[in-house]
Structures are given as C-alpha cells and as structure tokens.
Amino acid sequence: MNPFAKLTDTLIVRAEGAGYVVNLLLRTFVVVPHLPRRWRFLLDNAFNAGVRALPVTMIVAAFAGAILAMQTGIELRRFGNSNVLGTITALSMCREMGPFITAVILAATVGSAIAAELGTMKVSDEIDALEVMSIDPVDYLVLPRVVAMAMMCPTLTVLSNLIGIYGGSVIAEQNLGVSPDLYWSSAIESLTSSGTLLPKEAYVGLFKALLFGVAIATVSCAAGLRARGGALGVGLAVQVAVRNSVILIIVLGFIVTWFFYFLD
C-alpha cells in the first residue's frame, strides 16, 4: 500500500475515534439529569473506582512523596536551604504529582476494567440487546461510570497529597536531617499562607483530577463500546483505553498548568 494512503487511513481512524469520544462525552452530559435513577449503579462504580484502588494509590503516593523529597532535598542541602523542603514537597504534590499519580493508577486499574467490561458486553451483543429494549447504553452504562470517576479521582487525589507529604517527611527526617517540626511547619504554611481556604496549587490540582477522572471514564467507555472481534477485540479495547487515557492525562495536565500559570 502507498505509505501516504496508509498514513491517511490511520489519521482518519484516529479522528473517528476522537470524534466518537467527544460525542460520547456530550451525550453523557445530556443525560446527567437522569442520574438519580442510576444511584445504585453510581455507588457501585464509586466503590470500584475509589475503595478498591485505594491501597495501591496510597503506596505509590507515599513512595512518590519520598522520592520527591529525597531528590529535592539532596540539591537543597548542597545550598544549605533545606528549610523549604516541606514547602516544595507539599506544593509539588498538590499541584502535579498527586493528580498525576492518582489518574495513572485509575487508568491502569479502573479504566482497563471498564473497557474490558463494556467490551465483553459489546462483543456478546448485550449492548445491542439493551438498544432493542429501548435502553440507552449511555444513560444506563456510561453515565454512572463517568460521574463515579469524576467524584473519586479528586477524592483519591486529596488522600494521595496527604500520604505523599507524609512520605516526604519521613525521608526528610531520616535521611536529610530536617526536623519534623520544621518540615511540617513549612508545609502547612505553604498551604495556608494564601489567605484562602486552600492555595492555588490545591485548587488547580483538584481541577486536574476532575478532568482526569472524566477523561479516563469517557475514553475507557468509548473503547469498550467500540470493541469488535471477540476476546481479541476486548484485549485491544483495554490496550487502547489505557494508552489513550495516559496520553490524555499528560496532555490535559500540561494544558491546565499552562492555562493557570502562564495566562495570569
């Protein structure tokens, strides 16, 4: 095949996939008023997205905070400025590390499960059966998952921030010689010195987490609903869901940071 034709076909397929995701997200927004009828499904999906992903999220967040404090503290100690280690760790976790870590873990665990579940339903004609019974799959299947992820991703991000800051305090005390009082006083001061309930870094981080949750759920649902070809198609749908979710997390993280910190 002509390489240019092959490239064109690939771009068309990618554009169709992106359009399907955007259309699915818009359709989900339209049926949001039907959410009270899906309350039980919402709670089930919130449990799957939040409680079951909590242990691995906390472990990764603790080590991420420890690594952040260690790498930052080594350089700060060279310049004799270790007293700001708590500030840097707290703001970095709230602004970027916490939302990013949480979103990647949710994409790898919950997003893949959503894609596999809906993909299995699609290849076994269960989605078609719902449509035959005049049940909208977006209302019945997609809406609870998107809302649950939009709720649980910021919630887990808050916990990740706290655990990451604590992990940094352990390294600061044990390896860098920074007293816990100094570390925590600088961390708390950085999070309360803005005069508002929370600093800008925390609000930006939570906004990122909200976008990440919606993006992961929408991309994963779209991948599952477009699955074709039996078990192999389900596996490919999971692969596509995780890959596209991680790419979207990185791109959205950059865009949000650029918008809030370079357009002021």
Rosetta silent file (secondary structure, phi, psi, omega in degrees, C-alpha in Angstrom):
SEQUENCE: MNPFAKLTDTLIVRAEGAGYVVNLLLRTFVVVPHLPRRWRFLLDNAFNAGVRALPVTMIVAAFAGAILAMQTGIELRRFGNSNVLGTITALSMCREMGPFITAVILAATVGSAIAAELGTMKVSDEIDALEVMSIDPVDYLVLPRVVAMAMMCPTLTVLSNLIGIYGGSVIAEQNLGVSPDLYWSSAIESLTSSGTLLPKEAYVGLFKALLFGVAIATVSCAAGLRARGGALGVGLAVQVAVRNSVILIIVLGFIVTWFFYFLD
SCORE:     score description
SCORE:     0.000 S_00000001
   1 L     0.000  144.889  175.316    0.000    0.000    0.000 S_00000001
   2 L   -57.657  128.523 -177.603    1.115    3.547   -0.676 S_00000001
   3 H   -60.189  -34.080  178.844    2.647    4.866    2.582 S_00000001
   4 H   -69.007  -37.357  176.778    0.798    8.164    2.217 S_00000001
   5 H   -66.380  -39.700  178.248   -2.506    6.347    1.779 S_00000001
   6 H   -64.186  -41.447  177.355   -1.739    4.227    4.813 S_00000001
   7 H   -62.691  -41.472  178.682   -0.935    7.363    6.827 S_00000001
   8 H   -62.547  -44.067  178.425   -4.169    8.970    5.655 S_00000001
   9 H   -61.851  -39.950  178.955   -6.192    5.916    6.661 S_00000001
  10 H   -63.860  -43.575  179.470   -4.535    5.931   10.092 S_00000001
  11 H   -64.458  -37.722  178.785   -5.312    9.610   10.617 S_00000001
  12 H   -64.442  -43.091  178.931   -8.929    9.051    9.572 S_00000001
  13 H   -62.925  -43.781  178.905   -9.280    6.199   12.041 S_00000001
  14 H   -63.855  -40.035  179.062   -7.760    8.290   14.830 S_00000001
  15 H   -66.454  -39.558  176.960  -10.034   11.224   14.006 S_00000001
  16 H   -63.258  -40.492  178.702  -13.088    8.967   14.033 S_00000001
  17 H   -64.564  -43.146  178.321  -12.062    7.592   17.419 S_00000001
  18 H   -64.343  -40.655  177.995  -11.561   11.080   18.858 S_00000001
  19 H   -63.712  -37.754  178.453  -14.909   12.190   17.460 S_00000001
  20 H   -63.741  -41.055  179.850  -16.611    9.178   18.996 S_00000001
  21 H   -64.440  -45.642  179.788  -15.140   10.015   22.412 S_00000001
  22 H   -62.852  -43.682  178.772  -16.237   13.656   22.199 S_00000001
  23 H   -62.355  -40.240  178.345  -19.717   12.650   21.046 S_00000001
  24 H   -64.171  -39.760  178.821  -19.969   10.135   23.890 S_00000001
  25 H   -65.081  -42.393  178.952  -18.978   12.799   26.411 S_00000001
  26 H   -64.452  -41.747  177.236  -21.582   15.232   25.065 S_00000001
  27 H   -63.350  -34.428  177.786  -24.274   12.541   25.163 S_00000001
  28 H   -66.777  -42.046  177.424  -23.295   11.802   28.751 S_00000001
  29 H   -61.261  -36.285 -178.076  -23.707   15.457   29.724 S_00000001
  30 H   -64.495  -36.460 -175.579  -27.156   15.465   28.121 S_00000001
  31 L   -94.985   11.046  177.999  -28.393   12.559   30.282 S_00000001
  32 H   -56.774  -36.361  176.824  -26.941   13.883   33.564 S_00000001
  33 H   -59.885  -17.072  178.451  -30.486   14.780   34.788 S_00000001
  34 H   -84.762    2.454 -174.284  -31.237   11.029   34.744 S_00000001
  35 H   -58.425  -39.246  179.328  -28.537   10.386   37.343 S_00000001
  36 H   -56.584  -27.089  178.320  -30.936    9.916   40.321 S_00000001
  37 H   -76.446  -14.203 -179.138  -32.355    6.866   38.549 S_00000001
  38 H  -110.840   26.877 -173.912  -28.831    5.371   38.397 S_00000001
  39 H   -60.772  -42.263 -178.919  -27.955    5.980   42.028 S_00000001
  40 H   -65.945  -42.491  178.162  -27.249    2.332   42.825 S_00000001
  41 H   -65.595  -34.901  178.081  -25.014    1.894   39.779 S_00000001
  42 H   -62.909  -45.435  179.889  -23.234    5.134   40.699 S_00000001
  43 H   -65.066  -40.529  177.974  -22.432    3.862   44.196 S_00000001
  44 H   -60.881  -44.941 -179.983  -21.220    0.520   42.845 S_00000001
  45 H   -70.879  -33.430  175.809  -18.894    2.214   40.394 S_00000001
  46 H   -64.612  -38.733  176.606  -17.705    4.701   43.013 S_00000001
  47 H   -63.081  -44.716  179.573  -16.791    1.775   45.252 S_00000001
  48 H   -64.602  -39.659 -176.935  -14.867    0.101   42.429 S_00000001
  49 H   -78.414  -30.262 -174.719  -13.093    3.310   41.465 S_00000001
  50 H  -100.588  -61.818 -171.826  -12.339    4.513   44.987 S_00000001
  51 L   -68.061  -45.219 -176.826  -12.138    1.822   47.623 S_00000001
  52 L   -71.065  -26.946  178.015  -10.576   -0.928   45.524 S_00000001
  53 L   -89.992   -3.951 -174.274   -7.965    1.404   44.042 S_00000001
  54 H   -64.889  -47.966 -175.359   -7.140    2.990   47.411 S_00000001
  55 H   -58.847  -49.798 -177.919   -4.358    0.645   48.666 S_00000001
  56 H   -66.538  -34.080  178.264   -2.186    0.791   45.553 S_00000001
  57 H   -64.369  -41.915 -179.612   -2.769    4.534   45.228 S_00000001
  58 H   -67.665  -39.751  179.164   -1.604    5.170   48.787 S_00000001
  59 H   -63.167  -47.890 -179.524    1.501    3.010   48.396 S_00000001
  60 H   -65.118  -39.216 -179.751    2.540    4.729   45.175 S_00000001
  61 H   -64.878  -40.114  179.858    1.783    8.184   46.614 S_00000001
  62 H   -62.274  -45.698 -179.650    3.897    7.528   49.716 S_00000001
  63 H   -71.918  -31.853  176.862    6.917    6.492   47.652 S_00000001
  64 H   -64.729  -43.933  176.439    6.358    9.330   45.182 S_00000001
  65 H   -63.388  -38.537  178.655    6.444   11.848   48.023 S_00000001
  66 H   -65.354  -43.775  178.967    9.531   10.168   49.447 S_00000001
  67 H   -64.793  -42.087  179.001   11.323   10.257   46.092 S_00000001
  68 H   -60.692  -45.958  179.517   10.327   13.878   45.534 S_00000001
  69 H   -65.848  -38.551 -178.740   11.630   14.903   48.960 S_00000001
  70 H   -65.861  -49.710 -177.970   14.816   12.895   48.507 S_00000001
  71 H   -66.262  -40.043  179.103   15.710   14.281   45.087 S_00000001
  72 H   -70.851  -42.322 -177.492   14.800   17.836   46.047 S_00000001
  73 H   -64.548  -33.010  178.563   16.443   17.617   49.463 S_00000001
  74 H   -60.995  -44.232  179.889   19.770   16.460   48.041 S_00000001
  75 H   -73.223  -38.881  179.176   20.059   19.617   45.969 S_00000001
  76 H   -64.512  -35.326 -179.903   18.690   21.893   48.666 S_00000001
  77 H   -66.502  -31.403  178.079   21.218   20.535   51.159 S_00000001
  78 H   -63.378  -32.095 -179.405   24.043   21.475   48.801 S_00000001
  79 L  -100.411    5.738  178.229   22.926   25.099   49.004 S_00000001
  80 L    66.027   35.407 -176.446   22.074   24.990   52.709 S_00000001
  81 L  -127.570   39.801 -176.314   18.401   25.685   52.139 S_00000001
  82 H   -70.091  -10.476 -177.614   16.747   22.515   53.447 S_00000001
  83 H   -70.158  -12.940  178.693   14.227   24.500   55.486 S_00000001
  84 H  -100.362   10.394 -178.164   11.986   24.903   52.400 S_00000001
  85 H   -61.825  -41.052  178.488   11.816   21.174   51.687 S_00000001
  86 H   -62.568  -39.220  179.190    8.343   20.891   53.223 S_00000001
  87 H   -63.448  -47.844 -177.755    7.087   23.766   51.100 S_00000001
  88 H   -64.917  -43.454 -179.327    8.383   22.310   47.847 S_00000001
  89 H   -63.862  -46.102 -177.747    7.105   18.815   48.601 S_00000001
  90 H   -63.575  -47.238 -177.635    3.640   19.979   49.650 S_00000001
  91 H   -69.583  -36.734  179.161    3.115   22.301   46.684 S_00000001
  92 H   -67.649  -40.452  177.906    4.523   19.819   44.165 S_00000001
  93 H   -64.912  -44.387 -176.881    2.294   17.021   45.407 S_00000001
  94 H   -70.485  -36.809 -174.753   -0.821   19.204   45.382 S_00000001
  95 H   -79.495  -43.783 -168.896   -0.133   20.837   42.028 S_00000001
  96 H  -131.893  -52.715 -169.661    1.129   17.972   39.887 S_00000001
  97 H   -65.671  -44.807 -178.846    2.295   14.728   41.470 S_00000001
  98 H   -59.783  -55.073  178.335   -0.862   13.859   43.391 S_00000001
  99 H   -61.135  -40.098 -176.943   -3.329   14.254   40.493 S_00000001
 100 H   -66.552  -47.359 -179.512   -0.968   12.632   38.004 S_00000001
 101 H   -61.747  -46.969 -179.101   -0.198    9.570   40.122 S_00000001
 102 H   -61.057  -44.659 -177.509   -3.832    9.038   41.029 S_00000001
 103 H   -65.369  -41.770 -179.739   -5.026    9.389   37.442 S_00000001
 104 H   -64.289  -41.171  178.853   -2.430    6.984   36.027 S_00000001
 105 H   -65.211  -42.593  178.659   -3.309    4.347   38.630 S_00000001
 106 H   -65.696  -36.181  177.361   -7.029    4.748   37.957 S_00000001
 107 H   -64.460  -39.917 -177.159   -6.420    4.498   34.213 S_00000001
 108 H   -75.988  -28.527 -176.886   -4.452    1.281   34.669 S_00000001
 109 H  -102.393  -63.807 -175.535   -6.891   -0.328   37.105 S_00000001
 110 H   -73.713  -44.018 -179.405  -10.383    1.121   36.801 S_00000001
 111 H   -60.465  -43.334  178.374  -10.141    2.311   33.194 S_00000001
 112 H   -64.802  -37.966  178.492   -8.956   -1.067   31.980 S_00000001
 113 H   -65.574  -40.432  177.987  -11.740   -2.803   33.928 S_00000001
 114 H   -62.368  -46.450 -179.621  -14.371   -0.506   32.385 S_00000001
 115 H   -62.507  -40.694  179.498  -13.078   -1.159   28.884 S_00000001
 116 H   -67.125  -41.852 -178.768  -12.995   -4.909   29.474 S_00000001
 117 H   -64.958  -51.283 -179.423  -16.492   -4.993   30.971 S_00000001
 118 H   -69.620  -33.341  177.278  -18.162   -2.924   28.251 S_00000001
 119 H   -64.322  -40.393  176.727  -16.096   -4.589   25.556 S_00000001
 120 H   -64.299  -40.095  177.011  -17.275   -8.015   26.684 S_00000001
 121 H   -64.779  -35.573 -178.493  -20.858   -6.780   26.668 S_00000001
 122 H   -69.745  -47.775 -176.331  -20.371   -5.368   23.173 S_00000001
 123 H   -72.418  -19.631  176.501  -18.889   -8.489   21.559 S_00000001
 124 L   -95.691   11.052  173.959  -21.541  -10.683   23.221 S_00000001
 125 L    69.531   16.856  177.358  -24.329   -8.457   21.797 S_00000001
 126 H   -71.460  -33.903  177.407  -25.537   -7.312   25.225 S_00000001
 127 H   -64.333  -42.968  177.265  -25.260   -3.658   24.158 S_00000001
 128 H   -63.298  -35.896  178.215  -27.428   -4.394   21.131 S_00000001
 129 H   -64.708  -37.893  176.464  -29.923   -6.145   23.402 S_00000001
 130 H   -62.932  -42.880 -179.900  -30.191   -3.007   25.537 S_00000001
 131 H   -65.983  -36.058  176.761  -30.880   -0.912   22.468 S_00000001
 132 H   -62.174  -34.606  178.617  -33.544   -3.390   21.302 S_00000001
 133 L   -85.697   12.485  178.421  -35.242   -2.907   24.675 S_00000001
 134 L    62.184   33.521  174.875  -35.091    0.891   24.145 S_00000001
 135 L  -105.059  120.944 -178.460  -32.497    1.310   26.922 S_00000001
 136 L   -73.124  118.456  179.095  -29.887    3.942   26.117 S_00000001
 137 H   -61.029  -31.050  178.602  -26.408    2.448   26.817 S_00000001
 138 H   -66.233  -44.519  179.198  -25.054    5.921   27.535 S_00000001
 139 H   -67.584  -41.491 -172.270  -27.682    6.534   30.184 S_00000001
 140 H   -83.638  -36.918 -172.362  -27.513    3.033   31.629 S_00000001
 141 H  -111.594  -42.325 -171.910  -23.811    2.194   31.415 S_00000001
 142 H   -81.474  -45.263 -175.187  -21.681    5.258   30.696 S_00000001
 143 H   -54.846  -51.438 -179.563  -23.242    7.931   32.914 S_00000001
 144 H   -60.934  -35.188 -178.577  -22.696    6.176   36.288 S_00000001
 145 H   -71.599  -40.728  179.162  -19.091    5.353   35.414 S_00000001
 146 H   -66.169  -46.084 -179.367  -18.203    8.865   34.282 S_00000001
 147 H   -65.838  -39.909  179.268  -19.778   10.513   37.331 S_00000001
 148 H   -62.134  -43.432  178.528  -18.200    7.982   39.705 S_00000001
 149 H   -68.147  -36.544  177.248  -14.747    8.629   38.281 S_00000001
 150 H   -64.372  -29.518  177.960  -15.321   12.387   38.378 S_00000001
 151 H   -81.314  -44.469 -169.755  -16.116   12.051   42.086 S_00000001
 152 H   -82.153  -29.098 -179.959  -13.465    9.560   43.154 S_00000001
 153 H   -62.998  -47.488  174.115  -10.437   10.883   41.276 S_00000001
 154 H   -63.734  -36.348  179.362  -10.360   14.206   43.228 S_00000001
 155 H   -63.012  -47.812  177.516  -11.113   12.347   46.460 S_00000001
 156 H   -65.531  -30.249  178.546   -8.226    9.947   45.972 S_00000001
 157 H   -64.702  -40.880  177.186   -6.048   12.868   44.926 S_00000001
 158 H   -59.781  -45.891  178.609   -6.562   14.561   48.301 S_00000001
 159 H   -64.688  -39.307  177.909   -5.529   11.374   50.069 S_00000001
 160 H   -62.389  -40.297  177.705   -2.549   10.972   47.729 S_00000001
 161 H   -59.964  -46.907 -178.309   -1.429   14.504   48.529 S_00000001
 162 H   -64.858  -45.650 -179.341   -1.538   13.859   52.268 S_00000001
 163 H   -66.647  -38.802  178.657    0.205   10.495   52.066 S_00000001
 164 H   -64.274  -41.791  177.477    2.837   11.879   49.692 S_00000001
 165 H   -63.858  -40.123  177.687    3.617   14.795   52.002 S_00000001
 166 H   -64.851  -42.555  177.039    3.892   12.373   54.909 S_00000001
 167 H   -59.542  -37.613  176.055    6.220   10.123   52.909 S_00000001
 168 H   -65.819  -34.586  179.466    8.400   13.149   52.234 S_00000001
 169 H   -66.141  -35.448  178.421    8.527   13.967   55.941 S_00000001
 170 H   -63.862  -46.229  178.593    9.901   10.507   56.724 S_00000001
 171 H   -65.538  -39.660 -179.665   12.734   10.927   54.231 S_00000001
 172 H   -60.581  -39.530 -179.229   13.363   14.487   55.396 S_00000001
 173 H   -78.122  -45.586 -172.066   13.830   13.336   58.968 S_00000001
 174 H   -78.954  -34.551 -171.831   15.631   10.036   58.426 S_00000001
 175 L  -114.952  -23.237 -174.816   17.940   10.874   55.523 S_00000001
 176 L  -112.030   -3.938  176.785   18.194   14.634   55.191 S_00000001
 177 L    72.138   20.808  177.594   18.343   15.745   58.810 S_00000001
 178 L   -92.736  126.406 -177.126   15.310   18.041   58.588 S_00000001
 179 L   -67.554  146.319  178.542   13.323   18.085   61.813 S_00000001
 180 H   -57.852  -37.518 -179.715    9.653   17.092   61.590 S_00000001
 181 H   -62.330  -44.376  179.805    8.598   20.391   63.172 S_00000001
 182 H   -66.165  -43.046 -179.347   10.440   22.414   60.527 S_00000001
 183 H   -61.538  -51.418 -175.554    9.173   20.238   57.689 S_00000001
 184 H   -71.966  -33.014  177.784    5.533   20.306   58.727 S_00000001
 185 H   -65.753  -40.711  178.003    5.518   23.972   59.687 S_00000001
 186 H   -69.480  -37.521  178.608    6.827   24.951   56.249 S_00000001
 187 H   -65.630  -46.542 -179.256    4.403   22.571   54.518 S_00000001
 188 H   -65.432  -40.044  179.827    1.392   23.856   56.472 S_00000001
 189 H   -63.011  -39.419  179.942    2.448   27.473   55.983 S_00000001
 190 H   -66.852  -26.729 -178.948    2.694   26.985   52.218 S_00000001
 191 H   -93.316   -4.711 -178.321   -0.834   25.563   52.155 S_00000001
 192 H  -127.889    0.324 -173.540   -2.402   28.254   54.343 S_00000001
 193 L   -84.028   -4.762 -175.539   -0.479   31.443   53.531 S_00000001
 194 L   -80.039  -10.580 -178.361   -2.636   32.467   50.575 S_00000001
 195 L    85.528   -7.088  176.457   -5.415   33.850   52.763 S_00000001
 196 L  -107.367  178.455 -178.387   -7.963   31.495   51.214 S_00000001
 197 L   -60.646  -41.724  177.900   -9.158   28.092   52.332 S_00000001
 198 L  -138.780  153.977  178.759   -6.594   26.377   50.109 S_00000001
 199 L   -72.837  170.162 -179.721   -3.773   27.711   47.915 S_00000001
 200 H   -59.748  -35.845 -179.214   -3.981   27.962   44.169 S_00000001
 201 H   -59.473  -40.718 -179.200   -1.885   24.811   43.799 S_00000001
 202 H   -68.047  -42.181  179.148   -4.512   22.718   45.602 S_00000001
 203 H   -65.237  -42.065  178.505   -7.396   24.080   43.530 S_00000001
 204 H   -63.339  -42.461  178.639   -5.505   23.547   40.282 S_00000001
 205 H   -61.963  -41.923  178.735   -4.622   20.001   41.334 S_00000001
 206 H   -69.080  -35.287  176.216   -8.223   19.146   42.175 S_00000001
 207 H   -65.556  -40.264  175.007   -9.421   20.630   38.904 S_00000001
 208 H   -59.866  -45.373 -178.435   -6.887   18.478   37.073 S_00000001
 209 H   -60.773  -39.474  177.849   -8.107   15.424   38.966 S_00000001
 210 H   -62.238  -46.868  178.445  -11.700   16.170   37.958 S_00000001
 211 H   -63.362  -40.988 -179.916  -10.743   16.447   34.289 S_00000001
 212 H   -62.115  -43.286 -179.718   -8.615   13.321   34.520 S_00000001
 213 H   -61.546  -45.590  178.650  -11.452   11.312   36.028 S_00000001
 214 H   -63.602  -42.203 -178.689  -13.918   12.358   33.329 S_00000001
 215 H   -64.917  -44.673 -179.018  -11.360   11.724   30.592 S_00000001
 216 H   -61.910  -47.964 -177.928  -10.408    8.258   31.848 S_00000001
 217 H   -64.439  -42.889 -177.909  -14.003    7.104   32.195 S_00000001
 218 H   -66.434  -46.319  179.999  -15.094    8.503   28.830 S_00000001
 219 H   -63.316  -40.708 -178.625  -12.122    7.101   26.914 S_00000001
 220 H   -68.549  -41.677  176.821  -12.485    3.700   28.589 S_00000001
 221 H   -63.547  -42.126  179.347  -16.224    3.519   27.911 S_00000001
 222 H   -62.798  -41.628  179.027  -15.670    4.528   24.296 S_00000001
 223 H   -63.480  -41.143  178.772  -13.006    1.856   23.849 S_00000001
 224 H   -67.073  -41.889 -178.307  -15.300   -0.793   25.297 S_00000001
 225 H   -70.107  -19.621  179.476  -18.316    0.237   23.234 S_00000001
 226 L  -100.157    8.452 -178.700  -16.245    0.113   20.024 S_00000001
 227 L   -65.232  142.731  178.947  -14.774   -3.336   20.696 S_00000001
 228 L  -142.362  150.175  168.362  -15.011   -5.804   17.843 S_00000001
 229 L    88.883   35.268  172.839  -13.879   -9.341   17.167 S_00000001
 230 H    70.541 -146.851 -174.449  -14.404  -11.427   20.288 S_00000001
 231 H   -62.685  -38.155  178.319  -11.784  -11.897   23.002 S_00000001
 232 H   -62.381  -40.426  178.304   -9.013  -10.349   20.907 S_00000001
 233 H   -64.156  -36.389  177.015  -11.132   -7.241   20.393 S_00000001
 234 H   -65.126  -43.282  177.621  -11.706   -6.921   24.141 S_00000001
 235 H   -61.651  -41.915  177.359   -7.969   -7.115   24.765 S_00000001
 236 H   -65.395  -35.696  178.250   -7.301   -4.452   22.153 S_00000001
 237 H   -63.822  -40.688  176.996  -10.022   -2.265   23.688 S_00000001
 238 H   -63.808  -42.866  178.859   -8.288   -2.451   27.076 S_00000001
 239 H   -60.765  -46.971  179.857   -4.974   -1.573   25.463 S_00000001
 240 H   -63.051  -40.715 -178.153   -6.475    1.399   23.650 S_00000001
 241 H   -62.226  -48.460 -178.142   -8.260    2.614   26.791 S_00000001
 242 H   -68.234  -43.915 -179.498   -5.140    2.642   28.966 S_00000001
 243 H   -61.271  -50.651 -178.085   -2.888    4.070   26.257 S_00000001
 244 H   -67.791  -33.889  178.623   -5.211    6.896   25.296 S_00000001
 245 H   -64.471  -45.145 -179.768   -6.053    7.678   28.919 S_00000001
 246 H   -64.857  -42.704  177.869   -2.399    8.107   29.883 S_00000001
 247 H   -61.044  -43.717 -178.997   -1.709   10.265   26.828 S_00000001
 248 H   -66.757  -35.700  176.814   -4.741   12.408   27.599 S_00000001
 249 H   -60.237  -46.134 -179.111   -3.693   12.756   31.247 S_00000001
 250 H   -65.370  -44.897 -178.092   -0.306   14.133   30.216 S_00000001
 251 H   -65.880  -46.624  179.453   -1.757   16.493   27.596 S_00000001
 252 H   -64.041  -37.985  177.317   -4.530   17.803   29.865 S_00000001
 253 H   -60.370  -42.417  177.852   -2.056   18.257   32.717 S_00000001
 254 H   -64.809  -45.248 -176.921    0.133   20.422   30.524 S_00000001
 255 H   -63.146  -44.329 -178.820   -2.802   22.452   29.209 S_00000001
 256 H   -65.596  -43.227  178.212   -4.245   23.139   32.662 S_00000001
 257 H   -62.095  -44.228  178.372   -0.860   24.138   34.090 S_00000001
 258 H   -61.933  -39.997 -177.095   -0.215   26.425   31.145 S_00000001
 259 H   -67.589  -43.565 -174.278   -3.655   27.996   31.448 S_00000001
 260 H   -83.945  -23.200 -173.551   -3.478   28.746   35.178 S_00000001
 261 H  -115.098  -11.148 -179.770    0.178   29.732   35.493 S_00000001
 262 H  -119.402   -3.484  175.499    1.133   31.309   32.169 S_00000001
 263 L  -109.231    7.702  178.314   -2.024   33.233   31.316 S_00000001
 264 L   -70.234    0.000    0.000   -2.225   35.167   34.596 S_00000001
